[in-house]
Amino acid sequence: MVVYIEYALIDNILIDYWLLKFTLVLTKNKVKFWRLLFCAFLGSIFSLITPLIKASTPFLIVIKVIMGLLIVLLSTKFRNIKTFITAFIIFLSYTFLLGGSILGILSLLSIPLSEVLIAFLFVPCYILIKLTKKVIKLLSKKMQVLKSVVECSIIKGKVKLNLKGFYDTGNNLYDKEGNPVLIIDKKTALKLIDITSIKNLEWVETTTVLGKSKIPLFTVDKVEINLNDKIIPINEVKVGISKALLSVEYDVILHSKILEDIVC
């Protein structure tokens, strides 16, 4: 029984620490190791004492909520009450979700709750917390991209393509005359020009995380950008052709200079 308590204490300290750190990082609050460790220790002691308290279930729930409030409150110095309440809701919600997920996995795999399992219970908890952080990070990045996506059209001759343009502040590509260049993929480009003409196009050097390379450029008659339900036309725009597909969220990488001129 002593060994069981030691294992449970260590598990709870580690899990509470990770949950608190996850909560503070997610809500963009300061993280201090020793402060979080102290709060995790308090939470662990409380978790071990709770089963010994003889009281009704509603009363125990209230006590657990109050304890949760306390350890979250002590975990860092919050900017305001709203930030604290948000952090507490995230901490409480994810604590229940994590516990439910672990019990669900054990039940699904028919794994009994043994002393050995309790000793290593922090491992699946750590993995689930890490996975959740990655998923939230990916979703956050996707949301940031979607915020910068606008409706736009590229017109060349009789062809008009209705596309989604991504306002990329990192796109600072210019042609040899200093004109800003938009980027589309080869599949989209072939709807505007013939494949046989690509070799005869102007080529410009570009630098990416993969190194330096050259991409072909051609001029379209007009680009129309829908900005706040107002169509902004731009005549004679240079467009570069990327070998790879850009993204499922957008079809065109807009140039930072073009949108700066529009806003101004």
Secondary structure, DSSP 8 states (H G I E B T S, - for coil): -HHHHHHHHHHHHHHHHHHHHHHHHHTT----HHHHHHHHHHHHHHHHHGGG----HHHHHHHHHHHHHHHHHHHS--SSHHHHHHHHHHHHHHHHHHHHHHHHHHHHTT----HHHHHTTHHHHHHHHHHHHHHHHHHHHHHHHHHTEEEEEEEETTEEEEEEEEE-TT---B-TTS-BEEEEEHHHHTTTS-GGGGGGSEEEEEEETTEEEEEEEEEEEEEEEEETTEEEEEEEEEEEEESS---SS-SEEE-HHHHHHHH-
